[in-house]
Amino acid sequence: MVIADLHSALPAVLAGLRAPLPADGDSVNAPTQPRELRVVYVMTDGGALPLPYSRTVAALQEAGLLAGTVSVGQAWGGDLEAVSIHNGLLAARYVLDADVIVVAQGPGNLGTDTPWGFSGVACGDAVNAVAALDGRPVACLRVSEADGRARHRGISHHSLTAYGRVALAAADVVVPCLEGAFGRQVAEQAAALFAPRRQGATHRRVDVSVAGLHEALVTVERDTGARLNTMGRGLEQDPAAFLAAAAAGRYAARLARDLPDA
């Protein structure tokens, strides 16, 4: 189950799920692509409440990339509606027969420029819910190399707080293998998430290659019409934001197909 902060991560996670799996850590030559996975989107109520408000979801469902949707909490309008994240996850798995579940809030985001006052803290709650139901939580990091706000450059403080402080259960935290100085910055920031914690289990670090993911992102945007856009920036303006989400999708595809780690 892939957990992401922003609604804009959804098409990028799906791109990663559908991307050719590298034969090794760097190569994308002659990959074998097994059967398509059934992917269900669980929309939490941190952003917009009506799921039909999302043109992204409509485009992804029409293109066949999403097998179904579940709206939870105060959100509404999914193929199924659930009272809590817990029974929303159960509905996605056992009613809609999901191989992979993607959890993220609806369009929009609420934040108060404070360490705790943002809707993305729900990512930590989702990790706990997945673990309580004996699922495998895969944490998608919110990453940006173009955000003008220092607290969101590299790994956003939202991810560091939600996964580092709110999530008490252990998750597989996907760290994208980005190039250059920025990639080193992300790797260094991520290290804080894997130190032993006074409260909560220690997360598992998963470094995932981004080889071939840019092409997969371009393909999903072109073929579905679901525009890649986060905080007003597209793929070319902030590629790391989408590569990080796609890397989480790539790793989830490996788990769903019981393949070795990326």
LODORO-135683 format. One record per residue (C-alpha): x, y, z. Coordinates in steps of 0.001 Angstrom, whole numbers. Layout:
<atoms>
+---------+---------+---------+
:      c1 :      c2 :      c3 :
+---------+---------+---------+
:       X :       Y :       Z :
...
+---------+---------+---------+
</atoms>
This chain:
<atoms>
+---------+---------+---------+
:      c1 :      c2 :      c3 :
+---------+---------+---------+
:       0 :       0 :       0 :
:    1623 :    3233 :   -1182 :
:    1036 :    6280 :    1012 :
:    1583 :    9774 :    -397 :
:    1109 :   13303 :     895 :
:    -248 :   15128 :   -2155 :
:   -2960 :   14206 :   -4653 :
:    -530 :   15120 :   -7431 :
:    1546 :   12051 :   -6535 :
:   -1203 :    9681 :   -7732 :
:    -451 :    9604 :  -11498 :
:    3277 :    9471 :  -10775 :
:    2868 :    6459 :   -8470 :
:     842 :    4763 :  -11200 :
:    3570 :    5544 :  -13732 :
:    6064 :    3797 :  -11474 :
:    3763 :     820 :  -11029 :
:    3517 :     420 :  -14793 :
:    7143 :    1230 :  -15641 :
:    9394 :   -1502 :  -16992 :
:   11254 :   -3108 :  -14111 :
:   15030 :   -2742 :  -14450 :
:   16945 :   -5955 :  -14845 :
:   19379 :   -4542 :  -12272 :
:   19768 :   -1307 :  -10333 :
:   20514 :     823 :  -13395 :
:   19552 :   -1009 :  -16571 :
:   16155 :    -820 :  -18213 :
:   17148 :   -2953 :  -21175 :
:   14915 :   -5853 :  -22180 :
:   12749 :   -5884 :  -19056 :
:   10028 :   -8434 :  -18565 :
:    6681 :   -6917 :  -17645 :
:    4275 :   -9325 :  -15910 :
:     510 :   -8957 :  -15811 :
:   -1030 :   -5593 :  -15049 :
:   -1722 :   -4963 :  -11390 :
:   -5169 :   -3996 :  -10124 :
:   -4686 :    -615 :   -8468 :
:   -7278 :    1064 :   -6235 :
:   -7098 :    4650 :   -5002 :
:   -8191 :    5383 :   -1435 :
:   -8899 :    9113 :   -1058 :
:   -8656 :   10544 :    2431 :
:  -10370 :   13748 :    3524 :
:   -7401 :   16086 :    3945 :
:   -8057 :   17999 :     719 :
:  -11217 :   18362 :   -1378 :
:  -14010 :   16104 :    -117 :
:  -15846 :   15165 :   -3363 :
:  -13797 :   12614 :   -5309 :
:  -15455 :   13555 :   -8637 :
:  -13757 :   16953 :   -8253 :
:  -10535 :   15271 :   -9386 :
:  -10015 :   15396 :  -13138 :
:   -6880 :   13322 :  -12552 :
:   -8830 :   10397 :  -11115 :
:  -11401 :   10592 :  -13924 :
:   -8658 :   10472 :  -16553 :
:   -6829 :    7608 :  -14877 :
:   -9993 :    5546 :  -14500 :
:  -11052 :    6186 :  -18084 :
:   -7628 :    5045 :  -19272 :
:   -7906 :    1874 :  -17187 :
:   -5019 :    2607 :  -14834 :
:   -7292 :    2581 :  -11786 :
:   -9520 :    -403 :  -11104 :
:  -11598 :    1541 :   -8587 :
:  -11728 :    4208 :   -5910 :
:  -12725 :    4409 :   -2253 :
:  -13457 :    7689 :    -469 :
:  -13029 :    7613 :    3314 :
:  -13921 :    9730 :    6324 :
:  -15715 :   12928 :    5349 :
:  -14733 :   12489 :    1701 :
:  -17364 :   11086 :    -648 :
:  -18033 :   10075 :   -4222 :
:  -15753 :    7069 :   -4658 :
:  -16929 :    3836 :   -6216 :
:  -17183 :    2780 :   -2575 :
:  -17484 :    5004 :     506 :
:  -16034 :    4068 :    3888 :
:  -16271 :    5540 :    7360 :
:  -12575 :    5214 :    8223 :
:   -9216 :    4661 :    6574 :
:   -9211 :    1172 :    8075 :
:  -12378 :     -99 :    6473 :
:  -11542 :    1868 :    3333 :
:   -8371 :    -194 :    2988 :
:  -10294 :   -3387 :    3638 :
:  -12874 :   -2437 :     999 :
:  -10151 :   -1722 :   -1547 :
:   -8483 :   -5072 :    -899 :
:  -11434 :   -7413 :    -453 :
:  -14303 :   -5772 :   -2347 :
:  -12385 :   -4186 :   -5250 :
:   -9719 :   -6915 :   -5229 :
:   -6731 :   -4562 :   -5266 :
:   -3203 :   -5822 :   -5786 :
:   -1883 :   -2384 :   -4836 :
:   -3626 :     412 :   -2936 :
:   -2573 :    4056 :   -3242 :
:   -3592 :    6284 :    -323 :
:   -3534 :   10070 :    -686 :
:   -5724 :   13058 :      97 :
:   -7973 :   14631 :   -2497 :
:   -7034 :   17670 :   -4576 :
:   -5781 :   20556 :   -2488 :
:   -3773 :   20671 :     700 :
:   -4118 :   22494 :    4012 :
:   -1081 :   23856 :    5824 :
:    -378 :   26516 :    8414 :
:    3410 :   26911 :    8050 :
:    3880 :   25053 :   11336 :
:    5473 :   21663 :   12087 :
:    2179 :   19963 :   12950 :
:    -545 :   22017 :   11298 :
:    -877 :   20414 :    7878 :
:   -3203 :   17835 :    6391 :
:    -311 :   15581 :    5397 :
:      93 :   14332 :    8978 :
:   -2541 :   11820 :    7847 :
:     261 :    9953 :    6034 :
:    1568 :    8846 :    9423 :
:   -1912 :    7773 :   10493 :
:   -2239 :    5783 :    7262 :
:    1027 :    3936 :    7990 :
:    -370 :    2952 :   11372 :
:   -3677 :    1832 :    9834 :
:   -1987 :    -314 :    7193 :
:     202 :   -1952 :    9821 :
:   -2791 :   -2557 :   12109 :
:   -4424 :   -4492 :    9264 :
:   -1260 :   -6537 :    8607 :
:    -549 :   -4735 :    5350 :
:    2805 :   -3539 :    4005 :
:    3032 :     285 :    4160 :
:    5220 :    1878 :    1476 :
:    5976 :    5506 :    2299 :
:    6313 :    7886 :    -634 :
:    8497 :   10901 :     169 :
:    7428 :   14394 :    -820 :
:   10487 :   15776 :   -2612 :
:   11111 :   19001 :   -4516 :
:   14107 :   20628 :   -6137 :
:   12166 :   23716 :   -7246 :
:    9934 :   24774 :   -4331 :
:   10741 :   28308 :   -3234 :
:   10123 :   27422 :     406 :
:   13159 :   26044 :    2198 :
:   11035 :   23701 :    4341 :
:    9881 :   21864 :    1217 :
:   13172 :   21668 :    -699 :
:   14776 :   18273 :    -764 :
:   12547 :   16119 :    1432 :
:    9628 :   18193 :    2684 :
:    9257 :   18663 :    6423 :
:    5790 :   17187 :    5888 :
:    7300 :   13781 :    5110 :
:    9878 :   14047 :    7880 :
:    7159 :   14803 :   10435 :
:    4488 :   12391 :    9209 :
:    6795 :    9403 :    8860 :
:    9312 :   10348 :   11512 :
:    6951 :   11415 :   14303 :
:    3334 :   10443 :   13559 :
:    3872 :    6961 :   12136 :
:    4568 :    4586 :   15019 :
:    4600 :    1433 :   12888 :
:    7513 :     658 :   10583 :
:    7153 :    1421 :    6888 :
:    9258 :     766 :    3812 :
:   10423 :    4316 :    3068 :
:   11397 :    4671 :    -580 :
:   14405 :    6914 :   -1214 :
:   14759 :    7745 :   -4934 :
:   18302 :    7465 :   -6289 :
:   18558 :   10974 :   -7737 :
:   21699 :   12333 :   -9340 :
:   24199 :   14953 :   -8280 :
:   24284 :   17257 :   -5284 :
:   20512 :   17263 :   -4982 :
:   20445 :   13484 :   -4832 :
:   23026 :   13550 :   -2059 :
:   20941 :   16122 :    -194 :
:   17858 :   13890 :    -358 :
:   19845 :   10859 :     802 :
:   21283 :   12808 :    3744 :
:   17882 :   14163 :    4781 :
:   16353 :   10705 :    4531 :
:   18881 :    9293 :    7000 :
:   16978 :   10946 :    9866 :
:   14013 :    8662 :    9185 :
:   16002 :    5483 :    9790 :
:   17563 :    6219 :   13157 :
:   16170 :    4278 :   16138 :
:   13221 :    6168 :   17615 :
:   12175 :    6674 :   21209 :
:    8572 :    6139 :   20109 :
:    7798 :    3877 :   17206 :
:    9457 :    1114 :   15234 :
:   12452 :    1753 :   12986 :
:   11563 :    2296 :    9336 :
:   13112 :     205 :    6577 :
:   15143 :    2121 :    3980 :
:   14639 :    1170 :     337 :
:   16808 :    2909 :   -2265 :
:   15146 :    2699 :   -5673 :
:   16596 :    3465 :   -9085 :
:   14803 :    6117 :  -11122 :
:   16214 :    4815 :  -14422 :
:   13469 :    4872 :  -17027 :
:   10938 :    6576 :  -14776 :
:   11013 :    9937 :  -16576 :
:    9928 :    8168 :  -19743 :
:    7212 :    6320 :  -17838 :
:    5907 :    9613 :  -16444 :
:    5819 :   11202 :  -19887 :
:    3947 :    8167 :  -21224 :
:    1272 :    8235 :  -18531 :
:     692 :   11961 :  -18985 :
:     497 :   11606 :  -22767 :
:   -1683 :    8498 :  -22859 :
:   -4164 :    9406 :  -20116 :
:   -4379 :   13194 :  -20244 :
:   -3807 :   13241 :  -16460 :
:   -1593 :   16292 :  -16173 :
:    1474 :   16029 :  -13951 :
:    1263 :   19121 :  -11799 :
:    2342 :   19796 :   -8233 :
:    2094 :   23243 :   -6673 :
:    1815 :   24696 :  -10180 :
:    4939 :   22929 :  -11461 :
:    5056 :   20257 :  -14122 :
:    7484 :   17428 :  -14806 :
:   10093 :   19599 :  -16476 :
:    9967 :   22257 :  -13725 :
:   10254 :   19852 :  -10780 :
:   11171 :   16358 :  -11988 :
:   12285 :   15131 :   -8559 :
:    8760 :   15516 :   -7160 :
:    7379 :   13050 :   -9675 :
:   10392 :   10733 :   -9782 :
:   10152 :   10220 :   -6009 :
:    6501 :    9196 :   -6296 :
:    7192 :    6992 :   -9307 :
:   10008 :    5284 :   -7386 :
:    7521 :    4372 :   -4654 :
:    5272 :    2888 :   -7323 :
:    8154 :     927 :   -8815 :
:    8981 :    -586 :   -5430 :
:    5321 :   -1422 :   -4727 :
:    5162 :   -3241 :   -8066 :
:    8107 :   -5377 :   -6986 :
:    6409 :   -6206 :   -3699 :
:    3111 :   -7051 :   -5413 :
:    4912 :   -9349 :   -7839 :
:    7231 :  -10762 :   -5178 :
:   10374 :   -9662 :   -7008 :
:   13755 :   -8674 :   -5525 :
:   14154 :   -5108 :   -4301 :
:   15045 :   -2389 :   -6775 :
+---------+---------+---------+
</atoms>
